[in-house]
Amino acid sequence: MGDLIIRQAGLGDAEGIAEVLQEIAAAGKRSRPSDLSFATANYLTHPDQLRCAVAVRGGCVLGFQSIRIAVEGNPYGAPVGWGVIGTHIRPSAARQGVGRALFRVTLEVAKARELAAIDATISRNNAEGLAYYSAMGFVDYRSHHGAVCKSFTVD
Ligand SMILES: CC(C)(COP(=O)(O)OP(=O)(O)OC[C@H]1O[C@@H](n2cnc3c(N)ncnc32)[C@H](O)[C@@H]1OP(=O)(O)O)[C@@H](O)C(=O)NCCC(=O)NCCS
């Protein structure tokens, strides 16, 4: 099966990231765009991006985690200066510790950037997403429009 490698994503990972999004969409867990240009613009070249880490095994991108800086007027309504996190793992690789491994790396980035906290905004109906962020130590701090916002305080 090979080792799980966590590394910073580069432009060459756009296809792998899009494939992860498409597998999640095919499983009925995503309705937002999942194409190559969306993957590139949202996770690889976005101006607010601090880091996008990919989890790779045997040359296959199993999942990725992005962290952005919350700027004035950010669409998540997160406090300015916080990190905003997003995590996507192929359903075929779920519950194998990939998300946990990615968060270890993202947290190091948050510490290095001296972020006060990280926001995770999750649909109220997304039980696995809510359970994952709770398991990583995030706690509820507000909710809006069918979403639950969890925060992680960076020490
Ligand atoms: C939610 C998601 C990121 C979890 O990633 P993952 O790699 O499967 O998570 P891990 O295997 O590292 O699990 C870490 C912990 O999270 C919790 N967890 C993860 N998935 C869970 C599930 N389906 N049900 C209950 N708890 C879950 C568990 O506590 C787990 O620890 P354990 O397996 O030792 O009990 C992944 O399922 C996913 O990408 N889902 C679709 C996209 C999404 O909803 N993203 C999150 C909102 S942006």
Ligand as a Chemical Component Dictionary entry (heavy atoms), coordinates in Angstrom:
data_LIG
# 
_chem_comp.id                   LIG 
_chem_comp.type                 NON-POLYMER 
_chem_comp.pdbx_formal_charge   0 
_chem_comp.three_letter_code    LIG 
# 
loop_
_chem_comp_atom.comp_id 
_chem_comp_atom.atom_id 
_chem_comp_atom.alt_atom_id 
_chem_comp_atom.type_symbol 
_chem_comp_atom.charge 
_chem_comp_atom.model_Cartn_x 
_chem_comp_atom.model_Cartn_y 
_chem_comp_atom.model_Cartn_z 
_chem_comp_atom.pdbx_ordinal 
LIG C1  C1  C 0 -14.685 14.539 7.413  1  
LIG C2  C2  C 0 -13.404 14.019 6.791  2  
LIG C3  C3  C 0 -12.485 15.207 6.466  3  
LIG C4  C4  C 0 -12.695 13.079 7.798  4  
LIG O1  O1  O 0 -11.452 12.669 7.249  5  
LIG P1  P1  P 0 -10.837 11.229 7.596  6  
LIG O2  O2  O 0 -9.519  11.113 6.940  7  
LIG O3  O3  O 0 -11.823 10.185 7.270  8  
LIG O4  O4  O 0 -10.662 11.353 9.182  9  
LIG P2  P2  P 0 -9.717  10.450 10.110 10 
LIG O5  O5  O 0 -9.710  9.038  9.631  11 
LIG O6  O6  O 0 -8.388  11.115 10.260 12 
LIG O7  O7  O 0 -10.522 10.498 11.488 13 
LIG C5  C5  C 0 -10.111 11.273 12.606 14 
LIG C6  C6  C 0 -11.220 11.213 13.639 15 
LIG O8  O8  O 0 -12.344 11.989 13.184 16 
LIG C7  C7  C 0 -13.567 11.340 13.602 17 
LIG N1  N1  N 0 -14.304 10.901 12.412 18 
LIG C8  C8  C 0 -13.885 10.942 11.124 19 
LIG N2  N2  N 0 -14.839 10.475 10.307 20 
LIG C9  C9  C 0 -15.874 10.117 11.093 21 
LIG C10 C10 C 0 -17.147 9.559  10.815 22 
LIG N3  N3  N 0 -17.567 9.255  9.577  23 
LIG N4  N4  N 0 -17.984 9.318  11.858 24 
LIG C11 C11 C 0 -17.594 9.602  13.125 25 
LIG N5  N5  N 0 -16.385 10.130 13.454 26 
LIG C12 C12 C 0 -15.541 10.384 12.442 27 
LIG C13 C13 C 0 -13.148 10.151 14.447 28 
LIG O9  O9  O 0 -13.032 10.585 15.806 29 
LIG C14 C14 C 0 -11.777 9.837  13.890 30 
LIG O10 O10 O 0 -10.934 9.156  14.799 31 
LIG P3  P3  P 0 -11.025 7.535  14.918 32 
LIG O11 O11 O 0 -11.114 6.981  13.523 33 
LIG O12 O12 O 0 -9.754  7.181  15.626 34 
LIG O13 O13 O 0 -12.278 7.271  15.713 35 
LIG C15 C15 C 0 -13.701 13.194 5.491  36 
LIG O14 O14 O 0 -14.649 12.206 5.782  37 
LIG C16 C16 C 0 -14.189 14.038 4.328  38 
LIG O15 O15 O 0 -13.391 14.605 3.587  39 
LIG N6  N6  N 0 -15.528 14.120 4.126  40 
LIG C17 C17 C 0 -16.098 14.813 2.964  41 
LIG C18 C18 C 0 -15.773 16.313 2.922  42 
LIG C19 C19 C 0 -16.135 16.981 4.239  43 
LIG O16 O16 O 0 -17.202 16.777 4.770  44 
LIG N7  N7  N 0 -15.189 17.805 4.757  45 
LIG C20 C20 C 0 -15.365 18.457 6.069  46 
LIG C21 C21 C 0 -16.131 19.717 6.029  47 
LIG S1  S1  S 0 -15.293 20.944 5.060  48 
# 
loop_
_chem_comp_bond.comp_id 
_chem_comp_bond.atom_id_1 
_chem_comp_bond.atom_id_2 
_chem_comp_bond.value_order 
_chem_comp_bond.pdbx_ordinal 
LIG C1  C2  SING 1  
LIG C2  C3  SING 2  
LIG C2  C4  SING 3  
LIG C2  C15 SING 4  
LIG C4  O1  SING 5  
LIG O1  P1  SING 6  
LIG P1  O2  DOUB 7  
LIG P1  O3  SING 8  
LIG P1  O4  SING 9  
LIG O4  P2  SING 10 
LIG P2  O5  DOUB 11 
LIG P2  O6  SING 12 
LIG P2  O7  SING 13 
LIG O7  C5  SING 14 
LIG C5  C6  SING 15 
LIG C6  O8  SING 16 
LIG C6  C14 SING 17 
LIG O8  C7  SING 18 
LIG C7  N1  SING 19 
LIG C7  C13 SING 20 
LIG N1  C8  SING 21 
LIG N1  C12 SING 22 
LIG C8  N2  DOUB 23 
LIG N2  C9  SING 24 
LIG C9  C10 SING 25 
LIG C9  C12 DOUB 26 
LIG C10 N3  SING 27 
LIG C10 N4  DOUB 28 
LIG N4  C11 SING 29 
LIG C11 N5  DOUB 30 
LIG N5  C12 SING 31 
LIG C13 O9  SING 32 
LIG C13 C14 SING 33 
LIG C14 O10 SING 34 
LIG O10 P3  SING 35 
LIG P3  O11 DOUB 36 
LIG P3  O12 SING 37 
LIG P3  O13 SING 38 
LIG C15 O14 SING 39 
LIG C15 C16 SING 40 
LIG C16 O15 DOUB 41 
LIG C16 N6  SING 42 
LIG N6  C17 SING 43 
LIG C17 C18 SING 44 
LIG C18 C19 SING 45 
LIG C19 O16 DOUB 46 
LIG C19 N7  SING 47 
LIG N7  C20 SING 48 
LIG C20 C21 SING 49 
LIG C21 S1  SING 50 
# 
